[in-house]
Amino acid sequence: MTDEATKKAPQPETSPDAAAVDAVVAFGANLGDRYATLSAAERQIAALGGVTDIRMSTPVESVAITPTGPDPDKPGYLNAVALVRTTLAPAALLAALHDVENAHGRVREERWGDRTLDLDLIAYGDVCSAGPEVSLPHPRAHERDFVLGPWLELDPDAAVPGRGRADDLLAGLLAEGAA
């Protein structure tokens, strides 16, 4: 990503009257310089209008997940989670995350394919919705140890809206051997 891409990134519209909400964003990359990409994406999100704070977890390695399950033959992922304080509406925040992905060369050719950057809106306050633009919480967040573990690092009391406490969900995954 160039500095020019950062300067020209569109800024989402914000409402001065909007109340700030805590959102959870998952980061993933399995192509290129994964550490540099996650770090650059964190800076870009922090610079968005309507974002007042961002805290990022320690990155963790994970095996690539494909439609048929984990695939250790594919390049591994570097994953992290960020807590983002924002006045952006969920759809506006998700659109801004997609802009950041695109600035890093994200290509959407196949579901769960290799990618330079993947940004998922995991939770937005306590909102539960299944709309066409954004589903909250993320429909598979409760099944992903590489989301739950980093999230718990930042917030030991984290909960996936409508699913339960993140520590209980992670313990269940570990007990099932799914993590």
N, C-alpha and C positions, 0 to 999 in steps of 0.2 A: 504494500500500500504506500502511496506517495503522500507527502505533506499536502500536495495539491488536492488529492482526493478528500483529505480531512477538511480542508478549507471550504470546499464546495459542497460538502454533505448538507442536504436540506435539513432545516430545523423544523421539527414538528410544531404545530400550533399549540399554545398553552392558554389556559384561561387564568387571569390573575386572581379570580375568585375560587379556583379549584383548591380543594383540601389536599394536602400531601398524603400519599399512600405508600406503604412499604410493598414493593414488588420483589419477586425472586426470579432471577434470570440464570439459566444454565448456559455455559459456554462449552463448546467442544471443537476439536480440530484434529484431523489425522493426516493432513497433507502439509508440506512445507515446514517452515520454522514455527512449530506449534506454540512454543512459549512466547515468541515475539508477536504472533498473531493474537493470542489471548490478551497480552498486555496492551497492544495497540487498540483492540476492541474495547477493553476496559476504559482506556483514556477517551475514546470516541463517545462512549455512552455517558461518561462523566461530563463531557462537554455539551451534551444535548440540552437545549432549552427545556425547562420543566424537570430536569434531574438536579436535585440538590445535594445528593450524597450517594456514594457507592462504596461498598466494602466487598472485597473479593476473597474467596477462600484460597487455600493452598491447592494448587493443581494436583490432580491424581491421574494415574494411568488407568486405562480400561481397554478391554478387548473390543473390537468392532462388533456392533450388533447389526445383523442383516435380517431381512424378512424371514429367513429360515432359522435364525438364532445366532448365537455368538460365533464369530469366525476368526480364530487366531491366525489364519494365514493372511488376513488383510492388515494394512497398517493400523497400529494401535492408536487409540485416542488419548488426548490430553483433555481432561475435563476440569471444570471449576464451576462454582456458583457464586453469584453476586447478589447482595441485598442492595436494592436501589430505592431510594426515596424519590418519589416523583409526583408531579401534578398532572402528568399526561394521562389521558384515558387509556384503558387497556388496548384498544385497537390502534390508537396513535403510538403507544409505546411499542407494540409489536411491529408496526410499519417502520418505525425508526430502527428497530433491531434488524429488520430485513434490509434496510438501507446500509447499515454497517456491514452485514454479511456481503452484500453486493459489492461494497467498496473493497472487500478482500477477495473478490473473484469467486464468490459462491455460485455454483452451478447446480440447478435443480433438475437433473435428468432422470435420476432413479431414486425411489424411496429408500432411505437409509444407506445411500451410497457414500463413497469417500467424499470428504469435503475440506476445504480450506478453513471454513468457519461455520459453526452451527450455533445459533443463539435461539433459545427457547424461552418463552415467557411461561414460567412454572406456576406462579401464583401472583395474585394481585389483591393484597389485603385478604379479606375473607370471601371474595367474590366466587360464586359458582355459576357458570353459564356454559351453554353448549351452542353458541351462536355460529353462524357461517364464517364470521371474520376471526373469532378467537374463542377457544374453549379453555375455560378455567375451572379448576386448576388443569395443568397440562394432563392429558388423559393417561399418560404412562409414567408420570413422575413418581408415583408410589411404588413402581416396579423397578426403579433404577437406583442401585446402590451408589453409582457415581454422581447422582443428584442428591440423594438423601444424606450421605456421609459428609460431603462438603457443606451442605446447608446446615447440618448440625454443628459443624465447626464454628460457624458464624452465629448460630442461634440454637443453643441447646434445648430450647422450648419450642422449636419449630413444629408446625402442624400443617399437613396437607388438607386444605379445606374439603370437608365432606368425606375424608378418608381416615383421619386420625393423626396422632403424634408421629412425627418423622422417626423418632428413636424406636417406637414400637414397630413401625412399618419396616425399618431397616433390620431390626432383630428378627422379624418374621422372614425376611428374605434370606438372612444368614442361616436361619434354622432350616429353611427349605433347600438350602444349597444353591439358591438362584443368584446369589451375589458373588 
